[in-house]
């Protein structure tokens, strides 16, 4: 597993595992991170890769004092299941 990368040019967070990249498309505006879409390649589905990406993304938002507005259903569900990051949801 690699470290989280914030690819600002593409508007996405990225994380590599097993030679594959999971990503979360986002927009940042007015102190908020809008998470539009989270995806892992088929080879990583069911391995927890998207959850690890979300945890790293949420920690980055927390460290940067950003709120998170989940547009993506997966991101919204992950945040509901993660009490340590619920205060970030707006």
N, CA, C and O atoms as a CHARMM CRD file, in Angstrom:
* protein
*
  360
    1    1 UNK  N      0.84600  -1.18200   0.00000 PROA 1      0.00000
    2    1 UNK  CA     0.00000   0.00000   0.00000 PROA 1      0.00000
    3    1 UNK  C      0.88700   1.23900   0.00000 PROA 1      0.00000
    4    1 UNK  O      1.90900   1.28100   0.68500 PROA 1      0.00000
    5    2 UNK  N      0.49500   2.22800  -0.75900 PROA 2      0.00000
    6    2 UNK  CA     1.27800   3.45900  -0.82300 PROA 2      0.00000
    7    2 UNK  C      0.61100   4.54600   0.00900 PROA 2      0.00000
    8    2 UNK  O     -0.47100   4.36300   0.56600 PROA 2      0.00000
    9    3 UNK  N      1.27600   5.65100   0.07000 PROA 3      0.00000
   10    3 UNK  CA     0.73100   6.82100   0.74300 PROA 3      0.00000
   11    3 UNK  C     -0.33400   7.47100  -0.12900 PROA 3      0.00000
   12    3 UNK  O     -0.36400   7.29200  -1.34600 PROA 3      0.00000
   13    4 UNK  N     -1.19400   8.21900   0.51700 PROA 4      0.00000
   14    4 UNK  CA    -2.21300   8.98500  -0.19200 PROA 4      0.00000
   15    4 UNK  C     -1.54000  10.08400  -1.00200 PROA 4      0.00000
   16    4 UNK  O     -0.64500  10.76800  -0.50700 PROA 4      0.00000
   17    5 UNK  N     -1.97100  10.25100  -2.24600 PROA 5      0.00000
   18    5 UNK  CA    -1.51200  11.35600  -3.08800 PROA 5      0.00000
   19    5 UNK  C     -2.70800  12.25300  -3.37700 PROA 5      0.00000
   20    5 UNK  O     -3.79200  11.77700  -3.71500 PROA 5      0.00000
   21    6 UNK  N     -2.49600  13.54800  -3.24000 PROA 6      0.00000
   22    6 UNK  CA    -3.51100  14.51300  -3.62500 PROA 6      0.00000
   23    6 UNK  C     -3.11100  15.05500  -4.99200 PROA 6      0.00000
   24    6 UNK  O     -2.25700  15.93500  -5.09500 PROA 6      0.00000
   25    7 UNK  N     -3.72900  14.52600  -6.02700 PROA 7      0.00000
   26    7 UNK  CA    -3.44700  14.94000  -7.40200 PROA 7      0.00000
   27    7 UNK  C     -4.35600  16.13400  -7.70700 PROA 7      0.00000
   28    7 UNK  O     -5.43400  15.97600  -8.28100 PROA 7      0.00000
   29    8 UNK  N     -3.90900  17.32000  -7.31800 PROA 8      0.00000
   30    8 UNK  CA    -4.74800  18.51100  -7.45600 PROA 8      0.00000
   31    8 UNK  C     -5.05200  18.84300  -8.90900 PROA 8      0.00000
   32    8 UNK  O     -6.12300  19.37200  -9.20500 PROA 8      0.00000
   33    9 UNK  N     -4.13400  18.54400  -9.82000 PROA 9      0.00000
   34    9 UNK  CA    -4.36900  18.82400 -11.24400 PROA 9      0.00000
   35    9 UNK  C     -5.55900  18.03200 -11.77200 PROA 9      0.00000
   36    9 UNK  O     -6.31600  18.53000 -12.60600 PROA 9      0.00000
   37   10 UNK  N     -5.72600  16.80300 -11.29200 PROA 10     0.00000
   38   10 UNK  CA    -6.83500  15.95500 -11.73400 PROA 10     0.00000
   39   10 UNK  C     -8.04500  16.06100 -10.80900 PROA 10     0.00000
   40   10 UNK  O     -9.11200  15.54000 -11.13200 PROA 10     0.00000
   41   11 UNK  N     -7.89200  16.73400  -9.65600 PROA 11     0.00000
   42   11 UNK  CA    -8.98900  16.82500  -8.69900 PROA 11     0.00000
   43   11 UNK  C     -9.32300  15.46800  -8.10400 PROA 11     0.00000
   44   11 UNK  O    -10.49100  15.09500  -7.99300 PROA 11     0.00000
   45   12 UNK  N     -8.27500  14.72700  -7.71900 PROA 12     0.00000
   46   12 UNK  CA    -8.53200  13.40500  -7.14400 PROA 12     0.00000
   47   12 UNK  C     -7.44200  13.02000  -6.15300 PROA 12     0.00000
   48   12 UNK  O     -6.27400  13.38200  -6.29100 PROA 12     0.00000
   49   13 UNK  N     -7.88000  12.27300  -5.15400 PROA 13     0.00000
   50   13 UNK  CA    -6.95300  11.60100  -4.25500 PROA 13     0.00000
   51   13 UNK  C     -6.68500  10.23000  -4.84900 PROA 13     0.00000
   52   13 UNK  O     -7.58400   9.61500  -5.42200 PROA 13     0.00000
   53   14 UNK  N     -5.45000   9.74300  -4.71700 PROA 14     0.00000
   54   14 UNK  CA    -5.07200   8.45000  -5.28500 PROA 14     0.00000
   55   14 UNK  C     -4.25600   7.65800  -4.27400 PROA 14     0.00000
   56   14 UNK  O     -3.52000   8.22400  -3.46600 PROA 14     0.00000
   57   15 UNK  N     -4.40300   6.33500  -4.33400 PROA 15     0.00000
   58   15 UNK  CA    -3.62200   5.43800  -3.49100 PROA 15     0.00000
   59   15 UNK  C     -3.37500   4.15200  -4.26800 PROA 15     0.00000
   60   15 UNK  O     -4.30000   3.57200  -4.83600 PROA 15     0.00000
   61   16 UNK  N     -2.12600   3.71500  -4.29000 PROA 16     0.00000
   62   16 UNK  CA    -1.75500   2.50100  -5.02500 PROA 16     0.00000
   63   16 UNK  C     -1.66500   1.29800  -4.09400 PROA 16     0.00000
   64   16 UNK  O     -1.18700   1.40200  -2.96400 PROA 16     0.00000
   65   17 UNK  N     -2.12900   0.16500  -4.58700 PROA 17     0.00000
   66   17 UNK  CA    -1.98400  -1.13000  -3.92000 PROA 17     0.00000
   67   17 UNK  C     -1.86400  -2.18600  -5.00000 PROA 17     0.00000
   68   17 UNK  O     -2.59900  -2.15700  -5.98700 PROA 17     0.00000
   69   18 UNK  N     -0.95700  -3.10400  -4.82000 PROA 18     0.00000
   70   18 UNK  CA    -0.79300  -4.23200  -5.73900 PROA 18     0.00000
   71   18 UNK  C     -0.69500  -3.77500  -7.20200 PROA 18     0.00000
   72   18 UNK  O     -1.21600  -4.43300  -8.10300 PROA 18     0.00000
   73   19 UNK  N     -0.02700  -2.65200  -7.42200 PROA 19     0.00000
   74   19 UNK  CA     0.15200  -2.14300  -8.77600 PROA 19     0.00000
   75   19 UNK  C     -1.09200  -1.52900  -9.39400 PROA 19     0.00000
   76   19 UNK  O     -1.11400  -1.25200 -10.59400 PROA 19     0.00000
   77   20 UNK  N     -2.12900  -1.31200  -8.59300 PROA 20     0.00000
   78   20 UNK  CA    -3.39500  -0.73200  -9.06600 PROA 20     0.00000
   79   20 UNK  C     -3.66700   0.54900  -8.27400 PROA 20     0.00000
   80   20 UNK  O     -3.18500   0.70300  -7.15200 PROA 20     0.00000
   81   21 UNK  N     -4.43200   1.45500  -8.85600 PROA 21     0.00000
   82   21 UNK  CA    -4.73000   2.72900  -8.20200 PROA 21     0.00000
   83   21 UNK  C     -6.21400   2.86300  -7.89900 PROA 21     0.00000
   84   21 UNK  O     -7.05100   2.73400  -8.79200 PROA 21     0.00000
   85   22 UNK  N     -6.53400   3.12200  -6.63800 PROA 22     0.00000
   86   22 UNK  CA    -7.88600   3.51300  -6.22500 PROA 22     0.00000
   87   22 UNK  C     -7.90100   5.03000  -6.18400 PROA 22     0.00000
   88   22 UNK  O     -6.86400   5.65500  -5.95700 PROA 22     0.00000
   89   23 UNK  N     -9.06800   5.63200  -6.40100 PROA 23     0.00000
   90   23 UNK  CA    -9.11100   7.08600  -6.41200 PROA 23     0.00000
   91   23 UNK  C    -10.45600   7.60800  -5.92500 PROA 23     0.00000
   92   23 UNK  O    -11.46100   6.89900  -5.89300 PROA 23     0.00000
   93   24 UNK  N    -10.42400   8.88300  -5.54700 PROA 24     0.00000
   94   24 UNK  CA   -11.62600   9.61400  -5.15200 PROA 24     0.00000
   95   24 UNK  C    -11.59100  10.96400  -5.85300 PROA 24     0.00000
   96   24 UNK  O    -10.70000  11.77800  -5.60700 PROA 24     0.00000
   97   25 UNK  N    -12.55900  11.19500  -6.72200 PROA 25     0.00000
   98   25 UNK  CA   -12.68100  12.49300  -7.38800 PROA 25     0.00000
   99   25 UNK  C    -13.30000  13.48100  -6.40400 PROA 25     0.00000
  100   25 UNK  O    -14.23900  13.13900  -5.68500 PROA 25     0.00000
  101   26 UNK  N    -12.78000  14.68900  -6.37300 PROA 26     0.00000
  102   26 UNK  CA   -13.28100  15.67600  -5.42400 PROA 26     0.00000
  103   26 UNK  C    -13.21300  17.08300  -6.00600 PROA 26     0.00000
  104   26 UNK  O    -12.54900  17.34300  -7.01000 PROA 26     0.00000
  105   27 UNK  N    -13.92300  17.97000  -5.33500 PROA 27     0.00000
  106   27 UNK  CA   -13.81700  19.41300  -5.56300 PROA 27     0.00000
  107   27 UNK  C    -13.61100  20.04600  -4.19400 PROA 27     0.00000
  108   27 UNK  O    -14.22400  19.62300  -3.21400 PROA 27     0.00000
  109   28 UNK  N    -12.76100  21.04700  -4.12300 PROA 28     0.00000
  110   28 UNK  CA   -12.53800  21.75800  -2.86700 PROA 28     0.00000
  111   28 UNK  C    -12.99000  23.19500  -3.03700 PROA 28     0.00000
  112   28 UNK  O    -12.55600  23.89400  -3.95300 PROA 28     0.00000
  113   29 UNK  N    -13.87500  23.63200  -2.13600 PROA 29     0.00000
  114   29 UNK  CA   -14.39100  24.99400  -2.22200 PROA 29     0.00000
  115   29 UNK  C    -14.85400  25.44200  -0.84300 PROA 29     0.00000
  116   29 UNK  O    -15.54200  24.70500  -0.13600 PROA 29     0.00000
  117   30 UNK  N    -14.47100  26.65300  -0.47200 PROA 30     0.00000
  118   30 UNK  CA   -14.92900  27.28600   0.76900 PROA 30     0.00000
  119   30 UNK  C    -14.75400  26.39300   1.99300 PROA 30     0.00000
  120   30 UNK  O    -15.66800  26.26800   2.80800 PROA 30     0.00000
  121   31 UNK  N    -13.59200  25.77600   2.12300 PROA 31     0.00000
  122   31 UNK  CA   -13.31600  24.95700   3.29300 PROA 31     0.00000
  123   31 UNK  C    -14.01200  23.61100   3.30900 PROA 31     0.00000
  124   31 UNK  O    -14.08500  22.95700   4.34900 PROA 31     0.00000
  125   32 UNK  N    -14.52100  23.19600   2.16300 PROA 32     0.00000
  126   32 UNK  CA   -15.21000  21.90400   2.05100 PROA 32     0.00000
  127   32 UNK  C    -14.58500  21.05800   0.96100 PROA 32     0.00000
  128   32 UNK  O    -14.11300  21.56200  -0.05800 PROA 32     0.00000
  129   33 UNK  N    -14.59500  19.77200   1.20400 PROA 33     0.00000
  130   33 UNK  CA   -14.17500  18.78400   0.22500 PROA 33     0.00000
  131   33 UNK  C    -15.44100  18.05800  -0.22200 PROA 33     0.00000
  132   33 UNK  O    -16.06100  17.35000   0.57200 PROA 33     0.00000
  133   34 UNK  N    -15.82300  18.22300  -1.46500 PROA 34     0.00000
  134   34 UNK  CA   -16.97900  17.53100  -2.03100 PROA 34     0.00000
  135   34 UNK  C    -16.45800  16.25500  -2.68600 PROA 34     0.00000
  136   34 UNK  O    -15.72600  16.32300  -3.67300 PROA 34     0.00000
  137   35 UNK  N    -16.82300  15.10300  -2.15300 PROA 35     0.00000
  138   35 UNK  CA   -16.36300  13.81900  -2.68900 PROA 35     0.00000
  139   35 UNK  C    -17.39900  13.34200  -3.70200 PROA 35     0.00000
  140   35 UNK  O    -18.48200  12.88600  -3.33600 PROA 35     0.00000
  141   36 UNK  N    -17.04500  13.45700  -4.98300 PROA 36     0.00000
  142   36 UNK  CA   -17.97700  13.13300  -6.06400 PROA 36     0.00000
  143   36 UNK  C    -18.03100  11.65100  -6.40300 PROA 36     0.00000
  144   36 UNK  O    -19.08900  11.13800  -6.76700 PROA 36     0.00000
  145   37 UNK  N    -16.90500  10.95900  -6.28800 PROA 37     0.00000
  146   37 UNK  CA   -16.86700   9.56600  -6.73900 PROA 37     0.00000
  147   37 UNK  C    -15.66200   8.86600  -6.12300 PROA 37     0.00000
  148   37 UNK  O    -14.56500   9.42400  -6.09000 PROA 37     0.00000
  149   38 UNK  N    -15.86600   7.65400  -5.63900 PROA 38     0.00000
  150   38 UNK  CA   -14.77800   6.82100  -5.11300 PROA 38     0.00000
  151   38 UNK  C    -14.79000   5.52200  -5.90300 PROA 38     0.00000
  152   38 UNK  O    -15.84600   4.92700  -6.11600 PROA 38     0.00000
  153   39 UNK  N    -13.61400   5.08500  -6.33800 PROA 39     0.00000
  154   39 UNK  CA   -13.56000   3.85000  -7.12200 PROA 39     0.00000
  155   39 UNK  C    -12.24200   3.11600  -6.91300 PROA 39     0.00000
  156   39 UNK  O    -11.18300   3.71900  -6.73800 PROA 39     0.00000
  157   40 UNK  N    -12.34800   1.79800  -6.93900 PROA 40     0.00000
  158   40 UNK  CA   -11.17700   0.91500  -6.94600 PROA 40     0.00000
  159   40 UNK  C    -11.26300   0.04800  -8.18800 PROA 40     0.00000
  160   40 UNK  O    -12.36500  -0.27500  -8.63100 PROA 40     0.00000
  161   41 UNK  N    -10.12900  -0.33700  -8.76500 PROA 41     0.00000
  162   41 UNK  CA   -10.14600  -1.24200  -9.91300 PROA 41     0.00000
  163   41 UNK  C    -10.76200  -2.59200  -9.51500 PROA 41     0.00000
  164   41 UNK  O    -10.73000  -2.96000  -8.34100 PROA 41     0.00000
  165   42 UNK  N    -11.31300  -3.32000 -10.47000 PROA 42     0.00000
  166   42 UNK  CA   -11.93800  -4.61700 -10.15600 PROA 42     0.00000
  167   42 UNK  C    -11.04400  -5.54900  -9.33600 PROA 42     0.00000
  168   42 UNK  O    -11.54000  -6.25700  -8.45900 PROA 42     0.00000
  169   43 UNK  N     -9.74800  -5.55900  -9.60200 PROA 43     0.00000
  170   43 UNK  CA    -8.84000  -6.45700  -8.87200 PROA 43     0.00000
  171   43 UNK  C     -8.75100  -6.12100  -7.38600 PROA 43     0.00000
  172   43 UNK  O     -8.37500  -6.97700  -6.58600 PROA 43     0.00000
  173   44 UNK  N     -9.09000  -4.88600  -7.00200 PROA 44     0.00000
  174   44 UNK  CA    -8.99500  -4.47100  -5.59800 PROA 44     0.00000
  175   44 UNK  C    -10.34200  -4.45700  -4.89400 PROA 44     0.00000
  176   44 UNK  O    -10.39100  -4.26300  -3.68000 PROA 44     0.00000
  177   45 UNK  N    -11.42000  -4.65300  -5.60900 PROA 45     0.00000
  178   45 UNK  CA   -12.74400  -4.61700  -4.98100 PROA 45     0.00000
  179   45 UNK  C    -12.87800  -5.76600  -3.99600 PROA 45     0.00000
  180   45 UNK  O    -12.47600  -6.89700  -4.26900 PROA 45     0.00000
  181   46 UNK  N    -13.44700  -5.45100  -2.85900 PROA 46     0.00000
  182   46 UNK  CA   -13.61100  -6.44900  -1.81400 PROA 46     0.00000
  183   46 UNK  C    -12.39000  -6.62800  -0.92600 PROA 46     0.00000
  184   46 UNK  O    -12.40600  -7.46000  -0.01900 PROA 46     0.00000
  185   47 UNK  N    -11.33700  -5.86800  -1.17000 PROA 47     0.00000
  186   47 UNK  CA   -10.10900  -5.98800  -0.36900 PROA 47     0.00000
  187   47 UNK  C    -10.00800  -4.91600   0.71000 PROA 47     0.00000
  188   47 UNK  O     -9.09500  -4.95400   1.53500 PROA 47     0.00000
  189   48 UNK  N    -10.93200  -3.96200   0.71300 PROA 48     0.00000
  190   48 UNK  CA   -10.86300  -2.85400   1.65900 PROA 48     0.00000
  191   48 UNK  C    -10.06200  -1.67200   1.15000 PROA 48     0.00000
  192   48 UNK  O     -9.82400  -0.71800   1.89000 PROA 48     0.00000
  193   49 UNK  N     -9.64000  -1.72600  -0.11400 PROA 49     0.00000
  194   49 UNK  CA    -8.80600  -0.65000  -0.67000 PROA 49     0.00000
  195   49 UNK  C     -9.53200   0.69300  -0.65100 PROA 49     0.00000
  196   49 UNK  O     -8.93900   1.71100  -0.29200 PROA 49     0.00000
  197   50 UNK  N    -10.80300   0.70500  -1.03100 PROA 50     0.00000
  198   50 UNK  CA   -11.55500   1.96700  -1.04800 PROA 50     0.00000
  199   50 UNK  C    -11.71700   2.51300   0.36600 PROA 50     0.00000
  200   50 UNK  O    -11.67100   3.72700   0.56800 PROA 50     0.00000
  201   51 UNK  N    -11.90400   1.63900   1.33700 PROA 51     0.00000
  202   51 UNK  CA   -12.00400   2.06800   2.72900 PROA 51     0.00000
  203   51 UNK  C    -10.70400   2.67000   3.23500 PROA 51     0.00000
  204   51 UNK  O    -10.71700   3.67200   3.95100 PROA 51     0.00000
  205   52 UNK  N     -9.58700   2.06800   2.86900 PROA 52     0.00000
  206   52 UNK  CA    -8.28600   2.63200   3.26900 PROA 52     0.00000
  207   52 UNK  C     -8.06500   3.99300   2.61600 PROA 52     0.00000
  208   52 UNK  O     -7.52000   4.90400   3.23800 PROA 52     0.00000
  209   53 UNK  N     -8.48800   4.12700   1.36800 PROA 53     0.00000
  210   53 UNK  CA    -8.40400   5.41800   0.68300 PROA 53     0.00000
  211   53 UNK  C     -9.25200   6.45100   1.41400 PROA 53     0.00000
  212   53 UNK  O     -8.79600   7.56800   1.66200 PROA 53     0.00000
  213   54 UNK  N    -10.48900   6.08300   1.76000 PROA 54     0.00000
  214   54 UNK  CA   -11.37400   7.01700   2.45900 PROA 54     0.00000
  215   54 UNK  C    -10.80400   7.42000   3.81700 PROA 54     0.00000
  216   54 UNK  O    -10.89300   8.58400   4.20700 PROA 54     0.00000
  217   55 UNK  N    -10.22300   6.46900   4.53300 PROA 55     0.00000
  218   55 UNK  CA    -9.65100   6.80100   5.84400 PROA 55     0.00000
  219   55 UNK  C     -8.51500   7.80500   5.69200 PROA 55     0.00000
  220   55 UNK  O     -8.43600   8.77100   6.45200 PROA 55     0.00000
  221   56 UNK  N     -7.63900   7.58600   4.72400 PROA 56     0.00000
  222   56 UNK  CA    -6.52700   8.51200   4.49900 PROA 56     0.00000
  223   56 UNK  C     -7.03400   9.87600   4.03800 PROA 56     0.00000
  224   56 UNK  O     -6.52000  10.90900   4.46600 PROA 56     0.00000
  225   57 UNK  N     -8.03500   9.88000   3.17300 PROA 57     0.00000
  226   57 UNK  CA    -8.63200  11.12100   2.67400 PROA 57     0.00000
  227   57 UNK  C     -9.27100  11.89300   3.82800 PROA 57     0.00000
  228   57 UNK  O     -9.07400  13.10100   3.95400 PROA 57     0.00000
  229   58 UNK  N    -10.04000  11.19300   4.67200 PROA 58     0.00000
  230   58 UNK  CA   -10.70300  11.84600   5.80300 PROA 58     0.00000
  231   58 UNK  C     -9.67600  12.41300   6.78200 PROA 58     0.00000
  232   58 UNK  O     -9.86500  13.50600   7.31600 PROA 58     0.00000
  233   59 UNK  N     -8.60300  11.68400   7.01700 PROA 59     0.00000
  234   59 UNK  CA    -7.56400  12.18800   7.91700 PROA 59     0.00000
  235   59 UNK  C     -6.90000  13.42700   7.33100 PROA 59     0.00000
  236   59 UNK  O     -6.59100  14.36800   8.06200 PROA 59     0.00000
  237   60 UNK  N     -6.68000  13.43600   6.02400 PROA 60     0.00000
  238   60 UNK  CA    -6.10700  14.61100   5.37200 PROA 60     0.00000
  239   60 UNK  C     -7.04400  15.80900   5.52700 PROA 60     0.00000
  240   60 UNK  O     -6.59400  16.91500   5.82600 PROA 60     0.00000
  241   61 UNK  N     -8.33500  15.59300   5.32600 PROA 61     0.00000
  242   61 UNK  CA    -9.31300  16.67900   5.49300 PROA 61     0.00000
  243   61 UNK  C     -9.29000  17.19400   6.93300 PROA 61     0.00000
  244   61 UNK  O     -9.31200  18.40200   7.16600 PROA 61     0.00000
  245   62 UNK  N     -9.24500  16.27700   7.89000 PROA 62     0.00000
  246   62 UNK  CA    -9.20500  16.66600   9.30200 PROA 62     0.00000
  247   62 UNK  C     -7.94700  17.47600   9.60300 PROA 62     0.00000
  248   62 UNK  O     -8.01300  18.50700  10.27100 PROA 62     0.00000
  249   63 UNK  N     -6.81100  17.00900   9.11200 PROA 63     0.00000
  250   63 UNK  CA    -5.54500  17.71200   9.33300 PROA 63     0.00000
  251   63 UNK  C     -5.55000  19.10600   8.71800 PROA 63     0.00000
  252   63 UNK  O     -4.86600  20.00600   9.20600 PROA 63     0.00000
  253   64 UNK  N     -6.31500  19.28300   7.65400 PROA 64     0.00000
  254   64 UNK  CA    -6.37700  20.57200   6.95200 PROA 64     0.00000
  255   64 UNK  C     -7.59400  21.40100   7.37100 PROA 64     0.00000
  256   64 UNK  O     -7.87400  22.43600   6.76600 PROA 64     0.00000
  257   65 UNK  N     -8.31400  20.95300   8.39800 PROA 65     0.00000
  258   65 UNK  CA    -9.50300  21.65100   8.91000 PROA 65     0.00000
  259   65 UNK  C    -10.56200  21.85400   7.83700 PROA 65     0.00000
  260   65 UNK  O    -11.18100  22.91600   7.76100 PROA 65     0.00000
  261   66 UNK  N    -10.76900  20.83700   7.00700 PROA 66     0.00000
  262   66 UNK  CA   -11.80100  20.88600   5.97500 PROA 66     0.00000
  263   66 UNK  C    -12.99800  20.05200   6.40600 PROA 66     0.00000
  264   66 UNK  O    -12.84000  19.05200   7.10700 PROA 66     0.00000
  265   67 UNK  N    -14.17400  20.45200   5.99800 PROA 67     0.00000
  266   67 UNK  CA   -15.38300  19.64600   6.15100 PROA 67     0.00000
  267   67 UNK  C    -15.52600  18.79200   4.89800 PROA 67     0.00000
  268   67 UNK  O    -14.97500  19.12600   3.84900 PROA 67     0.00000
  269   68 UNK  N    -16.26300  17.69500   5.00700 PROA 68     0.00000
  270   68 UNK  CA   -16.48300  16.80500   3.86800 PROA 68     0.00000
  271   68 UNK  C    -17.96600  16.76400   3.53800 PROA 68     0.00000
  272   68 UNK  O    -18.80500  16.54300   4.41200 PROA 68     0.00000
  273   69 UNK  N    -18.27600  16.97600   2.27900 PROA 69     0.00000
  274   69 UNK  CA   -19.63700  16.80700   1.77500 PROA 69     0.00000
  275   69 UNK  C    -19.60000  15.63600   0.80300 PROA 69     0.00000
  276   69 UNK  O    -19.11700  15.77500  -0.32100 PROA 69     0.00000
  277   70 UNK  N    -20.11400  14.46900   1.23600 PROA 70     0.00000
  278   70 UNK  CA   -20.07300  13.30500   0.35400 PROA 70     0.00000
  279   70 UNK  C    -21.21100  13.34300  -0.66300 PROA 70     0.00000
  280   70 UNK  O    -22.38200  13.34200  -0.28600 PROA 70     0.00000
  281   71 UNK  N    -20.87600  13.37600  -1.92400 PROA 71     0.00000
  282   71 UNK  CA   -21.85300  13.27500  -3.00400 PROA 71     0.00000
  283   71 UNK  C    -22.00100  11.79500  -3.37500 PROA 71     0.00000
  284   71 UNK  O    -23.10300  11.31400  -3.63800 PROA 71     0.00000
  285   72 UNK  N    -20.89300  11.10300  -3.39000 PROA 72     0.00000
  286   72 UNK  CA   -20.82800   9.67300  -3.69900 PROA 72     0.00000
  287   72 UNK  C    -21.48800   8.85700  -2.57800 PROA 72     0.00000
  288   72 UNK  O    -21.24600   9.10500  -1.39700 PROA 72     0.00000
  289   73 UNK  N    -22.31200   7.89600  -2.95800 PROA 73     0.00000
  290   73 UNK  CA   -22.97800   7.03900  -1.98400 PROA 73     0.00000
  291   73 UNK  C    -22.00500   6.23800  -1.13400 PROA 73     0.00000
  292   73 UNK  O    -22.22600   6.06700   0.06400 PROA 73     0.00000
  293   74 UNK  N    -20.92800   5.74500  -1.74100 PROA 74     0.00000
  294   74 UNK  CA   -19.94200   4.98300  -0.97500 PROA 74     0.00000
  295   74 UNK  C    -19.28400   5.87400   0.07800 PROA 74     0.00000
  296   74 UNK  O    -19.13500   5.46700   1.23000 PROA 74     0.00000
  297   75 UNK  N    -18.89200   7.08400  -0.31300 PROA 75     0.00000
  298   75 UNK  CA   -18.25300   8.00200   0.63700 PROA 75     0.00000
  299   75 UNK  C    -19.19800   8.32500   1.79000 PROA 75     0.00000
  300   75 UNK  O    -18.77500   8.36500   2.94600 PROA 75     0.00000
  301   76 UNK  N    -20.47300   8.55500   1.48600 PROA 76     0.00000
  302   76 UNK  CA   -21.45600   8.85800   2.52800 PROA 76     0.00000
  303   76 UNK  C    -21.60400   7.67900   3.48700 PROA 76     0.00000
  304   76 UNK  O    -21.62500   7.86800   4.70300 PROA 76     0.00000
  305   77 UNK  N    -21.70800   6.46500   2.94600 PROA 77     0.00000
  306   77 UNK  CA   -21.85500   5.27100   3.78700 PROA 77     0.00000
  307   77 UNK  C    -20.60500   5.05300   4.63800 PROA 77     0.00000
  308   77 UNK  O    -20.71700   4.72100   5.81800 PROA 77     0.00000
  309   78 UNK  N    -19.43200   5.23200   4.06400 PROA 78     0.00000
  310   78 UNK  CA   -18.19000   5.04400   4.81400 PROA 78     0.00000
  311   78 UNK  C    -18.12000   6.03200   5.97800 PROA 78     0.00000
  312   78 UNK  O    -17.74300   5.65600   7.08700 PROA 78     0.00000
  313   79 UNK  N    -18.47600   7.27400   5.73500 PROA 79     0.00000
  314   79 UNK  CA   -18.43700   8.28300   6.79500 PROA 79     0.00000
  315   79 UNK  C    -19.45300   7.97800   7.89400 PROA 79     0.00000
  316   79 UNK  O    -19.17500   8.22400   9.06800 PROA 79     0.00000
  317   80 UNK  N    -20.62000   7.44800   7.53900 PROA 80     0.00000
  318   80 UNK  CA   -21.61000   7.06300   8.55500 PROA 80     0.00000
  319   80 UNK  C    -21.07200   5.93900   9.44800 PROA 80     0.00000
  320   80 UNK  O    -21.39100   5.89000  10.63700 PROA 80     0.00000
  321   81 UNK  N    -20.27100   5.04800   8.89100 PROA 81     0.00000
  322   81 UNK  CA   -19.71400   3.91200   9.64100 PROA 81     0.00000
  323   81 UNK  C    -18.42200   4.26700  10.37800 PROA 81     0.00000
  324   81 UNK  O    -17.84000   3.40500  11.03700 PROA 81     0.00000
  325   82 UNK  N    -17.97200   5.49100  10.28400 PROA 82     0.00000
  326   82 UNK  CA   -16.66700   5.88600  10.84100 PROA 82     0.00000
  327   82 UNK  C    -16.84100   7.01900  11.84500 PROA 82     0.00000
  328   82 UNK  O    -16.67200   8.18800  11.49900 PROA 82     0.00000
  329   83 UNK  N    -17.17700   6.67600  13.08900 PROA 83     0.00000
  330   83 UNK  CA   -17.48200   7.71700  14.08000 PROA 83     0.00000
  331   83 UNK  C    -16.35100   8.70900  14.31600 PROA 83     0.00000
  332   83 UNK  O    -16.60500   9.85700  14.68300 PROA 83     0.00000
  333   84 UNK  N    -15.10800   8.28400  14.11200 PROA 84     0.00000
  334   84 UNK  CA   -13.98800   9.19600  14.36400 PROA 84     0.00000
  335   84 UNK  C    -13.91300  10.33600  13.35500 PROA 84     0.00000
  336   84 UNK  O    -13.16900  11.29500  13.55900 PROA 84     0.00000
  337   85 UNK  N    -14.68000  10.24000  12.26500 PROA 85     0.00000
  338   85 UNK  CA   -14.66200  11.29900  11.24700 PROA 85     0.00000
  339   85 UNK  C    -16.03200  11.94300  11.03400 PROA 85     0.00000
  340   85 UNK  O    -16.17600  12.78800  10.15000 PROA 85     0.00000
  341   86 UNK  N    -17.02500  11.56800  11.81200 PROA 86     0.00000
  342   86 UNK  CA   -18.38000  12.10600  11.60600 PROA 86     0.00000
  343   86 UNK  C    -18.45400  13.61700  11.74400 PROA 86     0.00000
  344   86 UNK  O    -19.25700  14.26900  11.07600 PROA 86     0.00000
  345   87 UNK  N    -17.61100  14.17700  12.61600 PROA 87     0.00000
  346   87 UNK  CA   -17.67200  15.63700  12.81500 PROA 87     0.00000
  347   87 UNK  C    -17.23800  16.40300  11.57500 PROA 87     0.00000
  348   87 UNK  O    -17.45600  17.61100  11.48700 PROA 87     0.00000
  349   88 UNK  N    -16.62900  15.71900  10.62200 PROA 88     0.00000
  350   88 UNK  CA   -16.20000  16.37500   9.38200 PROA 88     0.00000
  351   88 UNK  C    -17.33200  16.51500   8.37300 PROA 88     0.00000
  352   88 UNK  O    -17.24700  17.32900   7.45300 PROA 88     0.00000
  353   89 UNK  N    -18.38900  15.72800   8.53900 PROA 89     0.00000
  354   89 UNK  CA   -19.46600  15.69400   7.54100 PROA 89     0.00000
  355   89 UNK  C    -20.30600  16.95700   7.63600 PROA 89     0.00000
  356   89 UNK  O    -20.73400  17.36700   8.71500 PROA 89     0.00000
  357   90 UNK  N    -20.52800  17.55800   6.47800 PROA 90     0.00000
  358   90 UNK  CA   -21.38500  18.75400   6.44300 PROA 90     0.00000
  359   90 UNK  C    -22.32600  18.67000   5.26000 PROA 90     0.00000
  360   90 UNK  O    -23.13200  19.57600   5.04600 PROA 90     0.00000
